[in-house]
């Protein structure tokens, strides 16, 4: 899974409109829940905030970016 990180592209930003959220899809959003094969991988960033990967069958689908400095 770590080998995917360099090639991740923002396909679509989260549309929640929360000021603290910068999350994004790296694959097309699901129609409903992700279902079987889905898991969350919490990362331990060295800066404040939260990073969580939504992974389905070892493919990173969504990156949750919460309470972090603006992405550049």
TIRO-2110 file (N, C-alpha, C; in Angstrom, 1 decimal):
// TIRO-2110
0.8, -1.2, 0.0, N, 1, A
0.0, 0.0, 0.0, CA, 1, A
0.9, 1.3, 0.0, C, 1, A
2.0, 1.2, 0.7, N, 2, A
2.9, 2.4, 0.7, CA, 2, A
3.3, 2.8, -0.7, C, 2, A
3.5, 1.8, -1.5, N, 3, A
3.9, 2.1, -2.9, CA, 3, A
3.0, 2.9, -3.7, C, 3, A
1.7, 3.0, -3.3, N, 4, A
0.7, 3.7, -4.0, CA, 4, A
0.8, 5.2, -3.7, C, 4, A
1.4, 5.6, -2.6, N, 5, A
1.3, 7.0, -2.2, CA, 5, A
1.9, 8.0, -3.2, C, 5, A
3.0, 7.7, -3.7, N, 6, A
3.6, 8.6, -4.7, CA, 6, A
2.7, 8.9, -5.9, C, 6, A
1.9, 7.9, -6.3, N, 7, A
1.1, 8.0, -7.5, CA, 7, A
-0.4, 8.5, -7.2, C, 7, A
-0.7, 8.8, -5.9, N, 8, A
-2.1, 9.2, -5.6, CA, 8, A
-2.4, 10.5, -6.3, C, 8, A
-3.6, 10.6, -6.8, N, 9, A
-4.1, 11.9, -7.4, CA, 9, A
-5.4, 12.2, -6.8, C, 9, A
-5.7, 13.5, -6.6, N, 10, A
-7.0, 14.0, -6.1, CA, 10, A
-7.9, 13.9, -7.3, C, 10, A
-8.9, 13.0, -7.1, N, 11, A
-9.9, 12.8, -8.1, CA, 11, A
-11.1, 13.7, -7.9, C, 11, A
-11.4, 13.8, -6.6, N, 12, A
-12.6, 14.6, -6.2, CA, 12, A
-12.4, 15.0, -4.7, C, 12, A
-12.6, 16.3, -4.4, N, 13, A
-12.5, 16.7, -3.0, CA, 13, A
-13.8, 16.4, -2.2, C, 13, A
-13.7, 16.2, -0.9, N, 14, A
-14.9, 16.0, -0.1, CA, 14, A
-15.8, 17.2, -0.2, C, 14, A
-17.1, 16.9, -0.3, N, 15, A
-18.1, 18.0, -0.4, CA, 15, A
-18.8, 18.4, 0.9, C, 15, A
-18.2, 18.0, 2.0, N, 16, A
-18.9, 18.3, 3.3, CA, 16, A
-18.9, 19.7, 3.7, C, 16, A
-18.0, 20.5, 3.2, N, 17, A
-17.9, 22.0, 3.4, CA, 17, A
-17.6, 22.3, 4.9, C, 17, A
-17.1, 21.4, 5.6, N, 18, A
-16.6, 21.7, 7.0, CA, 18, A
-15.2, 22.3, 6.8, C, 18, A
-15.0, 23.4, 7.6, N, 19, A
-13.8, 24.2, 7.5, CA, 19, A
-12.6, 23.4, 7.9, C, 19, A
-12.7, 22.4, 8.7, N, 20, A
-11.6, 21.6, 9.2, CA, 20, A
-11.2, 20.4, 8.3, C, 20, A
-12.0, 20.2, 7.2, N, 21, A
-11.9, 19.0, 6.3, CA, 21, A
-11.2, 19.4, 5.0, C, 21, A
-10.2, 18.6, 4.7, N, 22, A
-9.5, 18.7, 3.4, CA, 22, A
-9.4, 17.3, 2.7, C, 22, A
-10.4, 16.5, 3.1, N, 23, A
-10.3, 15.1, 2.6, CA, 23, A
-10.6, 15.0, 1.1, C, 23, A
-10.1, 13.9, 0.5, N, 24, A
-10.3, 13.8, -0.9, CA, 24, A
-10.4, 12.3, -1.4, C, 24, A
-11.0, 12.1, -2.5, N, 25, A
-11.1, 10.8, -3.1, CA, 25, A
-9.9, 10.6, -4.1, C, 25, A
-9.3, 9.4, -4.1, N, 26, A
-8.3, 9.0, -5.0, CA, 26, A
-8.8, 8.1, -6.1, C, 26, A
-10.0, 7.6, -5.8, N, 27, A
-10.7, 6.7, -6.7, CA, 27, A
-12.2, 7.2, -6.8, C, 27, A
-13.0, 6.8, -7.8, N, 28, A
-14.4, 7.3, -7.8, CA, 28, A
-15.1, 6.9, -6.5, C, 28, A
-15.9, 7.9, -6.0, N, 29, A
-16.7, 7.6, -4.8, CA, 29, A
-17.6, 6.5, -4.9, C, 29, A
-17.9, 5.7, -3.9, N, 30, A
-18.8, 4.6, -3.9, CA, 30, A
-20.2, 5.1, -4.0, C, 30, A
-21.1, 4.3, -4.4, N, 31, A
-22.5, 4.6, -4.4, CA, 31, A
-23.0, 3.9, -3.1, C, 31, A
-22.9, 4.6, -2.0, N, 32, A
-23.2, 4.0, -0.7, CA, 32, A
-21.9, 3.7, 0.1, C, 32, A
-22.0, 2.7, 0.9, N, 33, A
-20.8, 2.3, 1.7, CA, 33, A
-19.9, 1.5, 0.9, C, 33, A
-18.6, 1.5, 1.3, N, 34, A
-17.6, 0.7, 0.6, CA, 34, A
-17.8, -0.8, 0.6, C, 34, A
-18.4, -1.3, 1.7, N, 35, A
-18.7, -2.7, 1.8, CA, 35, A
-17.5, -3.6, 2.1, C, 35, A
-17.6, -4.9, 1.7, N, 36, A
-16.5, -5.9, 2.0, CA, 36, A
-15.2, -5.4, 1.5, C, 36, A
-14.2, -5.7, 2.3, N, 37, A
-12.8, -5.4, 1.9, CA, 37, A
-12.4, -4.0, 2.3, C, 37, A
-13.3, -3.3, 3.0, N, 38, A
-13.0, -1.9, 3.4, CA, 38, A
-12.3, -1.9, 4.8, C, 38, A
-11.3, -1.1, 5.0, N, 39, A
-10.7, -0.8, 6.3, CA, 39, A
-10.2, 0.6, 6.4, C, 39, A
-10.1, 1.1, 7.6, N, 40, A
-9.5, 2.4, 7.8, CA, 40, A
-8.1, 2.2, 8.4, C, 40, A
-7.1, 2.9, 7.8, N, 41, A
-5.7, 2.9, 8.3, CA, 41, A
-5.4, 4.3, 8.9, C, 41, A
-5.3, 4.4, 10.2, N, 42, A
-5.0, 5.6, 10.8, CA, 42, A
-3.5, 5.8, 10.8, C, 42, A
-3.1, 7.0, 10.4, N, 43, A
-1.7, 7.4, 10.3, CA, 43, A
-1.3, 8.2, 11.5, C, 43, A
-0.1, 8.3, 11.8, N, 44, A
0.4, 9.0, 13.0, CA, 44, A
1.3, 10.2, 12.4, C, 44, A
0.6, 11.3, 12.0, N, 45, A
1.4, 12.4, 11.5, CA, 45, A
2.2, 13.1, 12.6, C, 45, A
3.3, 13.7, 12.1, N, 46, A
4.2, 14.4, 13.1, CA, 46, A
3.7, 15.8, 13.3, C, 46, A
2.6, 16.2, 12.7, N, 47, A
2.0, 17.5, 13.0, CA, 47, A
0.6, 17.3, 13.5, C, 47, A
0.0, 18.4, 14.1, N, 48, A
-1.4, 18.2, 14.6, CA, 48, A
-2.4, 17.9, 13.5, C, 48, A
-3.4, 17.2, 13.9, N, 49, A
-4.5, 16.8, 12.9, CA, 49, A
-4.5, 15.3, 12.8, C, 49, A
-5.4, 14.9, 11.9, N, 50, A
-5.7, 13.5, 11.7, CA, 50, A
-5.6, 13.2, 10.2, C, 50, A
-5.0, 12.0, 9.9, N, 51, A
-4.9, 11.5, 8.6, CA, 51, A
-5.4, 10.0, 8.7, C, 51, A
-6.4, 9.7, 7.9, N, 52, A
-6.9, 8.3, 7.8, CA, 52, A
-7.1, 7.9, 6.4, C, 52, A
-6.6, 6.7, 6.0, N, 53, A
-6.8, 6.2, 4.7, CA, 53, A
-8.0, 5.2, 4.7, C, 53, A
-8.9, 5.4, 3.7, N, 54, A
-9.9, 4.4, 3.5, CA, 54, A
-9.4, 3.5, 2.4, C, 54, A
-9.3, 2.3, 2.7, N, 55, A
-8.7, 1.3, 1.8, CA, 55, A
-9.7, 0.2, 1.5, C, 55, A
-9.8, -0.2, 0.2, N, 56, A
-10.6, -1.3, -0.2, CA, 56, A
-9.8, -2.3, -1.0, C, 56, A
-9.7, -3.5, -0.5, N, 57, A
-8.9, -4.5, -1.1, CA, 57, A
-7.5, -4.0, -1.4, C, 57, A
-6.9, -3.3, -0.4, N, 58, A
-5.5, -2.8, -0.5, CA, 58, A
-5.3, -1.7, -1.5, C, 58, A
-6.4, -1.0, -1.9, N, 59, A
-6.3, 0.1, -2.8, CA, 59, A
-6.8, 1.4, -2.0, C, 59, A
-6.0, 2.4, -1.9, N, 60, A
-6.4, 3.6, -1.2, CA, 60, A
-7.4, 4.3, -2.1, C, 60, A
-8.6, 4.5, -1.4, N, 61, A
-9.8, 5.1, -2.1, CA, 61, A
-10.0, 6.5, -1.7, C, 61, A
-9.7, 6.8, -0.5, N, 62, A
-10.1, 8.1, 0.1, CA, 62, A
-9.1, 8.5, 1.2, C, 62, A
-8.7, 9.7, 1.3, N, 63, A
-7.8, 10.2, 2.3, CA, 63, A
-8.5, 11.2, 3.1, C, 63, A
-8.7, 10.9, 4.4, N, 64, A
-9.3, 11.8, 5.3, CA, 64, A
-8.2, 12.7, 5.9, C, 64, A
-8.4, 14.0, 5.7, N, 65, A
-7.4, 15.0, 6.2, CA, 65, A
-8.2, 16.0, 7.1, C, 65, A
-8.0, 15.9, 8.4, N, 66, A
-8.9, 16.6, 9.3, CA, 66, A
-8.0, 17.4, 10.3, C, 66, A
-8.4, 18.7, 10.4, N, 67, A
-7.7, 19.6, 11.4, CA, 67, A
-6.2, 19.7, 11.1, C, 67, A
-5.9, 19.9, 9.8, N, 68, A
-4.5, 20.0, 9.4, CA, 68, A
-4.3, 21.4, 8.7, C, 68, A
-3.0, 21.8, 8.7, N, 69, A
-2.7, 23.0, 7.9, CA, 69, A
-3.1, 22.8, 6.5, C, 69, A
-3.4, 23.9, 5.8, N, 70, A
-3.8, 23.7, 4.4, CA, 70, A
-2.8, 22.9, 3.5, C, 70, A
-3.4, 22.1, 2.7, N, 71, A
-2.5, 21.3, 1.8, CA, 71, A
-2.1, 22.2, 0.7, C, 71, A
-0.9, 22.0, 0.2, N, 72, A
-0.4, 22.8, -0.9, CA, 72, A
-0.2, 22.0, -2.2, C, 72, A
END
